[in-house]
Amino acid sequence: MFWFSNDLRLKDHPLLVRAAQQCQHLLFIFIQSPQQIRGNRFVVSRMSAERRRFQWQTLQSLNTKLKNLDQTLHYAEGEPTAILDGLIEQLQPDAIYRARQVASEEQHPWQQLQSRFPNTTFISAAVQSIYQPDELPMSVEALPDTFSQFRRLIEQAAPSYDDAQVLAAPPSLPPPPTEIDQQGSQPALLPVDKWQARLGYSSTTDASEEPQLTSLPIKGGEDAAADFLRAYFQTSAASHYKETRNALDGEFTSTRFSPWLANGTLSPTQVLAALGKYQRLHGRNESTYWICFELLWREYFQLYAIKHGNKLFQLRGITNKPVTGCLYGERLARWINGTTPYPLVNASMNQLRATGLLSNRGRQIVASCLIHELQLDWRAGAYYFEQQLLDYDVASNWGNWQYIAGVGADPRQGRHFNLKKQQQMFDPEGDYIAKWHGDEGACGAVIDSVDAADWPVSVPVNK
Ligand SMILES: Cc1cc2nc3c(=O)[nH]c(=O)nc-3n(C[C@H](O)[C@H](O)[C@H](O)COP(=O)(O)OP(=O)(O)OC[C@H]3O[C@@H](n4cnc5c(N)ncnc54)[C@H](O)[C@@H]3O)c2cc1C
């Protein structure tokens, strides 16, 4: 049994190659846990319709690729443990394969199944990271408290990422187990094609529906990821990355690889291999190095999530530092709907709501505003990002939020961005604010309509 999660590709997938070599039959499954869609006390839902659409495009694309190898992707919605429990009882697989998961919610069913089925072999590998655990110069428990320390250790000791090698997709796959009815008679588990109609998605998606940050649409699937990667390195953008990466908008100011890296249609090794080829053709400079630098941040946060477990989601973070933060509904609604007094924040939130995409600088600015100006519980922001971001990645999202909230890996104990200064630096002409209507909803200097005693706050009228 091969359980796909955030590794939705066939290329550069060592675990898949291993399963293809070791098994006589393989059942491919993807399970959507309702817990990861349902709301909680912070958000009405943890997954927006736009994110689901992107995920669905990705699953369809994976299914098409599997079909070319006479295989099928099966999909189920439900508690992973319950679904797999039934399937393991029924099919008695010798082994179950799954990409390593870094956060507790995703790890939990795997651990439960391991203890329930001691005679089944559970095989997992880090297929979403640059380094395997044994290539790291430290154990996960000894991960340094700051990124800079981690980067220095990696750059001194770990194998160089200059000559990254991409593994080919398996040329063939073992057939599905005979017990699985291809027509999908299992109520919980159906081939992806059958689910498509049930969920109301069309088999082809109108390209104009896809969110765009560049002239290429952000479309789900391994082929779309490969096209995007190729298109990026056909430009000279990588040679200027360090100077442009902080821009709020614009064609290839940063790589925009994150949506595909997050769901595993693209591996970091594929990015590094394409970068290596680019450097051999056009030369290396500080900008090309900086792409690796940012990928190391991603790597760091993955290990950070494993090391810190549930602390990733706690108000006091990994520091246990006492912090305040309220869940004041009116302020949160203003932040979400782009009606704060800060046009730059509003523009960024409007962009995020409309597209599911936001630059790194935009994320830092709105996160800082939620924490420092609006004084809200940072987890409300993190959950809202989880709902909206097409590139949502549990480790990068929660790790970055903790960093800005001062309860994470930041040696400076948090970041408070001066919003006026940020606007002068990154949107001096106001183009971004105009494009995303940041002025339209701005509510003036007074954020709240009532004070602490619930009295209406009157706005002084200038005569
Ligand atoms: C509050 C907040 C929440 C975030 N949530 C997420 C998230 O859910 N998913 C996500 O992938 N990134 C997240 N990031 C990190 C970063 O903003 C995005 O990775 C980046 O904007 C993606 O655009 P890009 O692919 O053009 O990045 P580039 O600048 O081109 O960087 C290349 C790659 O490096 C990695 N990377 C870059 N910056 C970071 C970073 N700070 N932390 C971790 N990895 C990084 C990404 O995989 C990215 O695709 C968050 C940042 C902040 C401040």
The ligand as an SDF file (V2000), in Angstrom:
LIG
                    3D

 53 58  0  0  0  0  0  0  0  0999 V2000
    3.8730   34.3710    8.2170 C   0  0  0  0  0  0  0  0  0  0  0  0
    4.4830   33.5210    7.1270 C   0  0  0  0  0  0  0  0  0  0  0  0
    3.8600   32.3380    6.7350 C   0  0  0  0  0  0  0  0  0  0  0  0
    4.4200   31.5310    5.7430 C   0  0  0  0  0  0  0  0  0  0  0  0
    3.7720   30.3770    5.3490 N   0  0  0  0  0  0  0  0  0  0  0  0
    4.3340   29.5830    4.4140 C   0  0  0  0  0  0  0  0  0  0  0  0
    3.6830   28.3790    3.9960 C   0  0  0  0  0  0  0  0  0  0  0  0
    2.6240   27.9900    4.4830 O   0  0  0  0  0  0  0  0  0  0  0  0
    4.2850   27.6460    3.0080 N   0  0  0  0  0  0  0  0  0  0  0  0
    5.4750   28.0170    2.4440 C   0  0  0  0  0  0  0  0  0  0  0  0
    5.9630   27.3280    1.5490 O   0  0  0  0  0  0  0  0  0  0  0  0
    6.1120   29.1260    2.8460 N   0  0  0  0  0  0  0  0  0  0  0  0
    5.5760   29.9260    3.7990 C   0  0  0  0  0  0  0  0  0  0  0  0
    6.2210   31.0770    4.1680 N   0  0  0  0  0  0  0  0  0  0  0  0
    7.5720   31.3450    3.6570 C   0  0  0  0  0  0  0  0  0  0  0  0
    7.6470   32.1970    2.3820 C   0  0  0  0  0  0  0  0  0  0  0  0
    6.8650   33.3320    2.5100 O   0  0  0  0  0  0  0  0  0  0  0  0
    7.2200   31.4380    1.1290 C   0  0  0  0  0  0  0  0  0  0  0  0
    7.8970   30.2040    1.0630 O   0  0  0  0  0  0  0  0  0  0  0  0
    7.5590   32.2330   -0.1230 C   0  0  0  0  0  0  0  0  0  0  0  0
    6.9080   33.4750   -0.0940 O   0  0  0  0  0  0  0  0  0  0  0  0
    7.1220   31.4520   -1.3360 C   0  0  0  0  0  0  0  0  0  0  0  0
    7.3600   32.1690   -2.5210 O   0  0  0  0  0  0  0  0  0  0  0  0
    8.5010   31.7320   -3.5080 P   0  0  0  0  0  0  0  0  0  0  0  0
    8.3390   30.3020   -3.8750 O   0  0  0  0  0  0  0  0  0  0  0  0
    8.5040   32.7150   -4.6140 O   0  0  0  0  0  0  0  0  0  0  0  0
    9.7770   31.8710   -2.5910 O   0  0  0  0  0  0  0  0  0  0  0  0
   11.2860   32.1550   -2.9600 P   0  0  0  0  0  0  0  0  0  0  0  0
   11.6770   33.4350   -2.3480 O   0  0  0  0  0  0  0  0  0  0  0  0
   11.5150   32.0030   -4.4000 O   0  0  0  0  0  0  0  0  0  0  0  0
   12.0720   31.0020   -2.1760 O   0  0  0  0  0  0  0  0  0  0  0  0
   12.3450   29.7270   -2.7620 C   0  0  0  0  0  0  0  0  0  0  0  0
   11.7530   28.6650   -1.8580 C   0  0  0  0  0  0  0  0  0  0  0  0
   12.4130   28.6960   -0.5980 O   0  0  0  0  0  0  0  0  0  0  0  0
   11.4870   28.3930    0.4500 C   0  0  0  0  0  0  0  0  0  0  0  0
   11.3610   29.5520    1.3480 N   0  0  0  0  0  0  0  0  0  0  0  0
   11.5610   30.8540    1.0510 C   0  0  0  0  0  0  0  0  0  0  0  0
   11.4010   31.6130    2.1440 N   0  0  0  0  0  0  0  0  0  0  0  0
   11.0720   30.7700    3.1410 C   0  0  0  0  0  0  0  0  0  0  0  0
   10.7830   30.9590    4.5230 C   0  0  0  0  0  0  0  0  0  0  0  0
   10.7910   32.1520    5.1070 N   0  0  0  0  0  0  0  0  0  0  0  0
   10.4640   29.8740    5.2410 N   0  0  0  0  0  0  0  0  0  0  0  0
   10.4410   28.6380    4.7000 C   0  0  0  0  0  0  0  0  0  0  0  0
   10.7160   28.4020    3.4080 N   0  0  0  0  0  0  0  0  0  0  0  0
   11.0330   29.4570    2.6440 C   0  0  0  0  0  0  0  0  0  0  0  0
   10.1490   28.1190   -0.2290 C   0  0  0  0  0  0  0  0  0  0  0  0
   10.0160   26.7340   -0.4050 O   0  0  0  0  0  0  0  0  0  0  0  0
   10.2820   28.8470   -1.5550 C   0  0  0  0  0  0  0  0  0  0  0  0
    9.4780   28.3100   -2.5710 O   0  0  0  0  0  0  0  0  0  0  0  0
    5.6500   31.9200    5.1490 C   0  0  0  0  0  0  0  0  0  0  0  0
    6.2580   33.1250    5.5450 C   0  0  0  0  0  0  0  0  0  0  0  0
    5.6740   33.9030    6.5050 C   0  0  0  0  0  0  0  0  0  0  0  0
    6.3570   35.1900    6.8940 C   0  0  0  0  0  0  0  0  0  0  0  0
  1  2  1  0
  2  3  1  0
  2 52  2  0
  3  4  2  0
  4  5  1  0
  4 50  1  0
  5  6  2  0
  6  7  1  0
  6 13  1  0
  7  8  2  0
  7  9  1  0
  9 10  1  0
 10 11  2  0
 10 12  1  0
 12 13  2  0
 13 14  1  0
 14 15  1  0
 14 50  1  0
 15 16  1  0
 16 17  1  0
 16 18  1  0
 18 19  1  0
 18 20  1  0
 20 21  1  0
 20 22  1  0
 22 23  1  0
 23 24  1  0
 24 25  2  0
 24 26  1  0
 24 27  1  0
 27 28  1  0
 28 29  2  0
 28 30  1  0
 28 31  1  0
 31 32  1  0
 32 33  1  0
 33 34  1  0
 33 48  1  0
 34 35  1  0
 35 36  1  0
 35 46  1  0
 36 37  1  0
 36 45  1  0
 37 38  2  0
 38 39  1  0
 39 40  1  0
 39 45  2  0
 40 41  1  0
 40 42  2  0
 42 43  1  0
 43 44  2  0
 44 45  1  0
 46 47  1  0
 46 48  1  0
 48 49  1  0
 50 51  2  0
 51 52  1  0
 52 53  1  0
M  END
$$$$
